[in-house]
Amino acid sequence: MVKDEQPVNILLVDDKPANLMALEAVLEGMNLNLIKANSGEEALQKFMLEDYAVILLDVRMPEMDGFETALTISQRDPSRKTPIIFLTAAHENEVDKTRAYAVGAIDYLLKPFVPAVLRTKVSILIDLYRNAEDMRELIVKLKSRNQELETKNLLLNAKLSV
């Protein structure tokens, strides 16, 4: 039986409302909760409140840029595992790309990007996120079942030794 997939949270971070709207349009129909932030500071506030499958993060923002935002996110436990895809309209720059990976990004895309490429990358990350959730649930069930069996084993041994 296939279980109904619940929407997962995706954090979209860009200081330009038009870019956020464009990201929404690209990700439309993917059964996602798209949470938007207009700055690095706002992204961190929202990040503290929810669990996210993916973060799409603009590089160039006033005050707190994407690098600083990603570094703060990557230093938190367990959030350091949240995949971050940087999006930038700046020209391709190896220094920025290297810096993005150093602060925890898993990808670095130039705007304008091919929508199908971003959708595919996000879709793969969502599948990984859901698989990890399933594994966590299974581990909890197995630990519970193991504890139950250990208890039954102790009771059985106690009865046998009487």
C-alpha positions as CSV (number, residue, x, y, z in Angstrom):
1,M,0.0,0.0,0.0
2,V,1.4,3.4,-1.0
3,K,1.1,5.9,1.8
4,D,0.0,9.5,1.1
5,E,3.1,11.7,0.9
6,Q,2.8,14.7,3.1
7,P,4.1,18.0,1.8
8,V,7.6,18.8,2.9
9,N,9.0,22.2,3.7
10,I,11.3,24.0,1.3
11,L,12.8,27.3,2.4
12,L,13.2,29.9,-0.4
13,V,15.5,32.8,0.4
14,D,15.9,35.8,-1.9
15,D,15.8,39.6,-1.3
16,K,13.9,40.1,-4.5
17,P,10.2,39.3,-4.4
18,A,10.2,38.6,-8.2
19,N,12.8,35.9,-7.7
20,L,10.7,34.3,-4.9
21,M,7.7,34.3,-7.2
22,A,9.7,32.7,-10.0
23,L,10.9,29.9,-7.7
24,E,7.3,29.3,-6.6
25,A,6.3,29.0,-10.2
26,V,9.1,26.5,-10.9
27,L,8.2,24.4,-7.9
28,E,4.5,24.5,-8.4
29,G,2.6,21.2,-8.3
30,M,5.4,19.3,-6.4
31,N,3.4,18.9,-3.1
32,L,5.6,21.3,-1.2
33,N,5.2,23.8,1.6
34,L,7.1,26.8,0.2
35,I,8.3,29.1,3.0
36,K,9.7,32.4,1.8
37,A,12.3,34.6,3.4
38,N,13.4,38.0,2.1
39,S,16.8,38.1,4.0
40,G,19.3,35.9,5.7
41,E,18.1,37.0,9.1
42,E,14.5,36.1,8.2
43,A,15.7,32.8,6.8
44,L,17.4,32.0,10.1
45,Q,14.3,32.9,12.1
46,K,12.1,30.6,9.9
47,F,14.7,27.9,10.0
48,M,14.5,27.7,13.8
49,L,10.8,27.1,13.6
50,E,10.6,24.3,11.0
51,D,12.4,21.3,9.5
52,Y,13.3,21.8,5.9
53,A,14.0,19.2,3.2
54,V,15.9,21.7,1.0
55,I,17.0,25.4,1.2
56,L,17.2,27.4,-2.0
57,L,19.4,30.4,-1.1
58,D,20.4,33.5,-2.9
59,V,24.1,34.4,-2.7
60,R,23.9,38.2,-2.9
61,M,21.7,39.8,-0.3
62,P,22.1,42.9,1.8
63,E,23.2,42.8,5.4
64,M,23.6,38.9,5.8
65,D,24.5,37.3,2.5
66,G,23.9,33.7,1.5
67,F,27.3,32.6,2.6
68,E,26.9,33.8,6.2
69,T,23.4,32.4,6.3
70,A,24.5,29.0,5.1
71,L,27.4,29.0,7.5
72,T,25.1,29.7,10.4
73,I,22.7,26.9,9.3
74,S,25.5,24.4,8.7
75,Q,27.0,25.0,12.2
76,R,23.7,23.9,13.9
77,D,23.1,20.3,14.9
78,P,21.1,18.5,13.4
79,S,20.4,21.2,10.8
80,R,23.9,21.0,9.3
81,K,22.6,18.2,7.2
82,T,19.9,20.3,5.5
83,P,20.8,20.5,1.8
84,I,21.4,24.0,0.5
85,I,21.4,25.0,-3.2
86,F,22.8,28.4,-3.9
87,L,21.2,30.4,-6.6
88,T,23.0,33.5,-8.0
89,A,22.6,36.0,-10.8
90,A,26.3,37.0,-10.5
91,H,28.7,35.8,-13.1
92,E,30.2,32.4,-12.6
93,N,33.0,32.9,-10.1
94,E,35.2,29.9,-8.9
95,V,36.0,31.7,-5.6
96,D,32.3,32.1,-4.8
97,K,31.5,28.6,-5.9
98,T,34.3,27.2,-3.7
99,R,33.1,29.3,-0.8
100,A,29.5,28.1,-1.2
101,Y,30.6,24.5,-1.0
102,A,32.9,25.3,2.0
103,V,29.9,26.7,4.0
104,G,27.7,23.6,3.3
105,A,26.1,24.0,-0.1
106,I,25.5,20.9,-2.2
107,D,25.0,22.8,-5.4
108,Y,25.5,26.3,-7.0
109,L,23.3,27.3,-9.8
110,L,23.5,30.5,-12.0
111,K,20.3,32.5,-12.7
112,P,18.6,32.1,-15.0
113,F,18.7,28.4,-14.4
114,V,16.8,25.7,-16.4
115,P,13.6,25.1,-14.4
116,A,13.5,21.4,-15.2
117,V,17.1,21.1,-13.7
118,L,16.1,22.8,-10.5
119,R,12.9,20.7,-10.2
120,T,14.8,17.5,-10.7
121,K,17.4,18.4,-8.1
122,V,14.7,19.4,-5.6
123,S,12.8,16.2,-6.4
124,I,15.8,14.0,-5.7
125,L,16.5,15.8,-2.4
126,I,12.9,15.4,-1.4
127,D,13.1,11.7,-2.1
128,L,16.2,11.4,0.0
129,Y,14.6,13.5,2.8
130,R,11.5,11.2,2.8
131,N,13.7,8.1,2.8
132,A,15.6,9.4,5.8
133,E,12.3,10.1,7.6
134,D,11.2,6.5,6.8
135,M,14.4,5.2,8.2
136,R,14.1,7.2,11.4
137,E,10.6,5.9,11.9
138,L,11.7,2.3,11.2
139,I,14.6,2.7,13.7
140,V,12.2,3.9,16.4
141,K,9.9,0.9,15.7
142,L,12.8,-1.5,15.8
143,K,14.1,-0.1,19.1
144,S,10.6,-0.4,20.6
145,R,10.2,-3.9,19.4
146,N,13.7,-4.9,20.6
147,Q,12.9,-3.5,24.1
148,E,9.6,-5.4,24.1
149,L,11.4,-8.7,23.2
150,E,14.1,-8.1,25.8
151,T,11.4,-7.6,28.4
152,K,9.6,-10.8,27.3
153,N,12.9,-12.7,27.3
154,L,13.6,-11.6,30.9
155,L,10.1,-12.7,32.0
156,L,10.5,-16.0,30.3
157,N,13.9,-16.6,31.9
158,A,12.5,-15.6,35.3
159,K,9.7,-18.2,34.9
160,L,12.1,-20.9,33.8
161,S,14.4,-20.4,36.7
162,V,11.6,-20.8,39.3
